[in-house]
């Protein structure tokens, strides 16, 4: 019964998309939940309760500072060596194990999660759906969100393999999500310097071994100027607000050690 209800909500939302009207928050949440069901059934998630709860609580500490605090936020760790993170409509966020393993301190993972929270707060994927006008796009959305085409798009959504429809944000969307991330990371008591710091590390890795990290850059367009812009936004926060914010905490070492001790993730698909 619940599945039929969700499908009905989705089809109503899709009709709204095709008519280029504004999607309600309830439709957005229903679409996100239905897509999450498809994704969760197809991908390996890290089920370790300590690791899962750490990421959930870190994400919540930031999401609850936003104007969309009332969403039922979920933060999940994908057991994939690839570097990526992805937000579904309605507040469901996936972060790949490979991205966490690239972080050096708490502020870097907080920045990555904050960026994805920013996409949800600004409703970027919903705006893409509202702008969809032709039948081909609508068919693509149907395949993506219901799985009826059985073409593996749910796996692609968090870059276990391939590129995701909703991950193709514009440069403007990415910059806006960065700006929101700076604000909410700061509001959670964490130093936003982790945002450009992680960007710098990933850019360097792309220079050294581009194939190991190409999925991230396919879905998160970024160059040096985006790092400089993030630094400019952080400077605008003001020294008084930045003073004393956490860059790292002892339990982050415990968390990453626990993650590293888990069995290795399945290998990334060959391209």
N, C-alpha and C positions, 0 to 999 in steps of 0.2 A: 504494500500500500504506500509506504514511504517513498519507494523508488518511483512509483507512478506519479506521486505528488510532485517529487522533484523534477521528473521529466516534464510534467505539465508546466511547472514554474519556468523551467528552462526554455521550453518552446515559446511561452509567452514573452520571455525576455528576448529571445532571438527575433520574434516578430517585431518587438520594439526596436531592436538593433537595425533591422532591415528598413524600418520606417524612419530611422535616424532620430528617434526621440530619446529622452533622458531615461536611463535605467534607474530604477529605484534601488535603495540599499538592500532591501529584502531579496530582490532578484540577483543583485551582485553577490550576496552571501550564498544564495542557493546555487548559483553557478560555480562559485569557488568550492563549495562543499562537494558538489557532484564531480567536478574535475579532480578533486583530491581523492575521492573514492577510486577513480580510475588509476591515478598515479600510484597511490599506496598499494594497489593490487599488483602493480607491474614492476616496482623498483625495490631494491633492498634498502630498508631503513635500519639505522642503528637502534637496536632495541634495549641496549644497556640502560637500566633505569637511572643511574647516576649521570651518565653523559646526556641522556635525553632531558632529564630534569634541569640540568645546568643550563642548557641552551634555551629551554622553555622559559626559565625564570629570568635569564639575561634579556631575552627578547621582550618579555612582559614588562620588565622594569623600564624599558624605553617606550614601548607601545602605549603604556598607561599614562604617559605624559602628553599624548597627542590629542587632537580634537576628535579622534575616532577611538578613544579608549574603550568604548562600550562594545566594540567588536569582540567576538569570541576568538581571540588571537591564538594561533597554534604555530609552534616553531619545531621543525623536525630536521633530524640529521640523516642525510642520505649516505649510505655506505658505498660511496663511489670515490675512486682516487682522483677523478677529474675536479678541476677547480671551477666551482660555480655556486651561485645561489639564485633563487627564483621565488617570486611572490605571486600567488594566485589572488584573484579578486576576493574581497571579503576578509582578508587577514590571515591567510595560511602561507607560511614561509618555509621554504626548504633551503638548507645549506649543506653543501656537499662536504664530506669528510676531508676531501683533498684541499678544500679552501681553509678549513680549520687548521689543518696541518701546516699550512703556509704562514699562519699567524705567529707572531713572536710574543704578543702580550694581549691582555684583555681588551685594550682600547682598539686594537685592530679588528678583532671579531665583532666587537660592539659596533664599529663603524660599518662593517659589511652588513650586519643585520639592520642597522639603522637606515642604510640606503634602501634595502628592500621594504622596510616599513614605510619609508618615504614614498615609494611607488604606490603603496596601498592608500596612504593618507591622501595622496593627490589623485587617486583613482585613474592612474595612467592606462591600465589595461582596459578599464571600462570605457574610457574615452576612445580608445581604438575601436572597441566594439560599436560604440555609438556612431562612429564615422563610417562604418562599413556600409556600403551602398549597393554593391552588386551581388548577384546570386552566387557567383563563384566564391566570394569571400564568405558569404553566409554558409555555403556548403562546407568550406574549410573550418569554420567555427563549429559547425555541427559535429564534424569528425573529431575535432580537438576536444570538445567539451562532453561528448557523450560516449566516445569510443566505438560508435557503431560501425565505423569504417575499418576498425581493427588494423590500423596502420602504424601503431607504435608511437603515435604523437604524444601520448602521455609520458612515455620515457623521454622523448625529446624535450619535453617541457622543462626538465631540470638538467638537460644536457648529459644524460647517460649516453646519448648518441644523437647527433643532429642538432638542428636549430629550432627553437620554439617560436610559434607565432606571436605569443604575447611577450616574448623576451626581446623582441626587436624594437626597443624603445628608441626614440629620437635622441639626438644629442641634447636638445632642450629638456627632455624628460629626465635624462641622466643628471644634468646639472641641477635640476629642480629637486630630484631625490637626494643629491649630495647636500644641498642647502638644508633640506628638512632633516637629514641625518645629523648635520652639525648641531642643529638646535636640540633635537631630542636626546642625542648622546650627552650633550652638555647638561640638559635638564635632569638626566639620570645620574649625574655626578661623575661622569667618565670623561676623560680628556679626548676631545675630537681629533687630536693630532693623529690618532690611529687611522683615520680615513685616508689622508694623503700618504701616510707611511706604508700602508698596505698596497695602495696603488703603485707606489714607487717600486716595491718589491716585485709585484706582478709584472710591471713593465720591464724590469730588468730580466726576469725569467723569460719573458717573451723574446727578448733579444738573444738570450743564451740558448733557449730550447723552445722555439715557438710551437712545435706540435704538441708539447705537453700541456699547453695552456690556451690553445686556440679557441676552445669552446667558450671560455669566459669572455674573451674579447669579441666573439661573434655576437654575444647577447648583451654585452656591456661596452659600447663604443667608448674608447678612452685614448687620449694622447697626453703629452706633457702639459698642454694648456689646461686640461681638466684638473690636473694636480695643482697647478698654480692657482686656479680659480677656487679650489677647495681651501687652499692656504689663505687666500684673500678673505674668504667668508669667515674662516676661523679667526683671523686677525680682527675682523669687525665685531666679534663677540666681546672683545675687551679683556684686558689683562685681569681685571678684578674678578670677572666671572670664571676665568680659566684657572685662576690660582687655586691650588690644592685639589684639583680634580684627579681622579685615579687614572693612572696609565696601566698599572698592573696590580694584581693582588695574588697572595700566596695560593689561594684555592684555584686560581687559573692554572698554575703549574700542576696541581693535583688533577685537575680536569683533563689537561692535555696528556698527562702521563697515563691516566686511565684509558683515554681514547687510543693512545699508541699501543697499549697492552692488549687491546682487543684483536681477534683474528684479522688478518689482512682482508681488505675489501676485494670483491671480485674484480678482475682486470677490466680496464676500460675497453669498450668495443673498438675493434680495429677500423680505421677509416680508409 
